[in-house]
Amino acid sequence: MLKVEHLTKVYEGGTVALEDVSFEVPDGEFLAVIGLSGSGKSTLLRCINRLIEPTEGRITWHGVDITTASQDDMRRIRRRIGMVFQHFNLVHRSKVLTNVLQGSLGYVNPALSIINKFPKEQVERALAQLDRVGLKDQAHKRADTLSGGQQQRVGVARAMMQSPEMVLADEPVASLDPVLAHSIMQYLELINKEDEVTVLCSLHFLDLVHRYADNTIALKDGHLVFEGPPSEIDDVKFKDIYGEEAERVG
Amino acid sequence: MARPTGPRKSRRHALLVALAIIAGVVIYAYGFAVTNVDLSEIRSPSRLSQLTRVIRSLARPELLTYERVDTNTDVPFYMPCPPGGFTAPETDPYQRRVIVEPACVDPGADITVHGENFSPNARVTVYLVPPSNDLQFPLSQEIIADENGAFTAVLGTRERPSDQQQLIRSITREQTGTIFHPATVESIDPLTGAAVTVKSPRISEAAKITWDKILETVFLALLATTLGVFIAVPMSFFASRNLMQDIKIPLVKLGLQILALPVGAVLGVLAAGEARGLSEHLTSNLALLLVGVVVLPVLIAIAFRWSLPAVEDEPPSSGLRFARAGVLVVASVAGIVVMFLVGNLLTRFGTWSTPKLSSFGFLGAFSTTLGDIVSAIITLVTAFLAAAVFMSLAGRFANWLRTHAPDSLTRPLSLPLAAAAGAAVMLILGQGVSWLYRIDDPMKIIWIPGGVGALLGLGLAARVYRKETVSIGLTIYYGARTLFNGIRSIEPLVMVIVFVVWVGLGPFAGALALSLHTVAALAKLYSEQVESIMPGPIEAVQATGATRVQTIVYAVVPQIVPPYISFTLYRWDINVRMSTIIGFAGGGGIGSILQQNIRLLNYRAAAVNMLAIAIVVASMDYLSSRVRQRIV
């Protein structure tokens, strides 16, 4: 169970990204986070693994307070939270395999990992993860030689390398064309259903939300404006979330 | 206010332009006066002839040495005239020839000697050779031929009548042999006075020295670049805003860490001394030494593996933690011992092998020097590492304190801690100032700096009392930048003066000066590359639970490898160019010999030096651009 209580983030300079956001995510749920660009979706996801320090509020996961965890504890927490990014965030000049192995950095001997030495079983696991996303034969290519869809699959494999209990996906398909979008979403669905990993996924397209999400929260200007199953988003709610001028597509 | 329009505006514009032109004239007039622009000097004939001479010498680099030998041009001659008179045989007008008129004279009468087709400006001396042909009597001083190799002189003869044919001999010293047909010449060694056979032309001494010195220059630049890179790479991370700005630590932690730093350093020095003592037991016996060098590292590796395991799922028990810390301390001391052993072994191997390697003796000498370097820096490295360990321990203690002690205790605690830390920093600075200015007054070097530091620390603590954290990352960032800019602003040519005092004249001083400058320049360039990398991968690696060091290794380093290589090559290129002139200030390399040649007005040798510099710089440029293309 992930519990977010009264979460507020004010950036230096006074921009309020999130204000008093509270919600709960049961284990194994596929939660879609929707809202316009700039509504605070990315900030919310990054507050959960504290890539961004929340200003106020509490986030507890399995009863552990994430917001006050020490640096060492935070590393232990982070390694069980995988993250998938809109722009994939692969290290372009590294091999695909190395990118996937980054997922094990929280587990391996820090001293040995500095000289790029990973235990054999981790390398085998990384190859297995690549196999799962259908990229085993690309393992020794440079990451930037892959296409966008392939890169995002590497991103998913990296997150899975962490053996996560939760995956935060920040607009994972926004940089991909619609056909590829479904293939990536299917991997996330597979992770969610097969491995029983909680998934928090921010999305743009409502049809993707309807198709994959168990539950939805919607943000508007940093406020939580909707919480409930995707089927409850009717035209009125839609205008609430996306503004009066918005029109539904798809 | 309405803007002026129409003719008023254009008049104002014209006035402004006129003022700007007048200002420009004044500025340049002053500039001319200050830089002593003087065209009358440029036109002065004596200067022009000197300039011509220098430029002509520079255009003829003395790559080859030609032996100069005397060549004789003989003309038959009678004194007095034989019965029936005498006419000299016809000579080829296209060959070197001398015509004496008249061809026979009464003893003592004047003759006109006319030479043709000598080398331009050849120096010729005319002699009278009697029939016996074993003596010759000079008839003239040195005659200088004109630009076409011709000369005419009216000379008196001597009272040496003879019935037989005599010779008028014109002797000129000329270089002999060509590159394709070298001549062999009997010569006298100027040092030993022995007769030797030498080739002409042959590689000149200037060329040989230039070769030695240009090699010295290239390697000087290589060493300076390497050393600079080693230090600049880690330093550059501290000078990168994007890596540093997020590092904020609680004041309590900062205070404890600052206090732990000198303690750690002192303990490190003591530990190094202890380890040196221990290592001496082993170095006394070669067999023991060898066993130590092999066995100890294995034991240390095992110890490290045990005490630094992969991150466990649960924090380890405190008993295990203490055991691990103890093992780590022992292993670290053993590590220092091993370094001493290695240093000793290298020195021994070097002194043993140098005479055996004959012309490869420099390899042995390298080993000796390396051993000396290792032994010399161990104490420094140990102090540094111990300080780091102590700071890390202090940091852990502070973290523990903050999670276990109530806020009402840690917050007030930050005040005395900050005061103590401030005092400690200022005391260390005070010692430095005291050493520089030789102040021995304890009031001035202990109480005043201590007090001021404590007040500063308190002030800082009061300022950040509410949010409790200090942006130490940004402080280090600005500190590092300032330091680099300071060092960078001093040209290596100036730095070398200090190093010459320290290590003596020669390439070593030059290498050190260049290294220091390289560190500052590269750290700046590198850090700007770090600042321009993509932030995404850093975020991604952080999100996996990686440590800060792991994040740098996996997300930062791969992104900066190409620009780092490119900048390093560029810097080597710069260092080669710098090292050609660093010799002017005593830093060895080709600059030293170039400066010598210029001072001695030996422009042809200087031309060889310059030629070598040009070739090396051009080929470095070519090479580095090729390598850059390959890698980037």
Interface residues (C-beta under 8 A of the other chain):
Chain A: N49 L51 S70 Q71 D72 M74 R75 R76 I77 R78 R79 R80 I81 G82 M83 F85 H87 F88 N89 L90 V91 H92 R93 S94 T98 Q102 G103 S104 L105 G106 Y107 V108 N109 P110 A111 S113 I114 N116 P119 G155 R158 M161 Q162 L168
Chain B: F304 L308 P309 A310 V311 D313 P315 N399 T403 M534 G536 P537 E539 A540 V541 Q542 A543 T544 G545 A546 T547 V549 Q550 V553 Y554 A555 P558 Q559 V561 P562
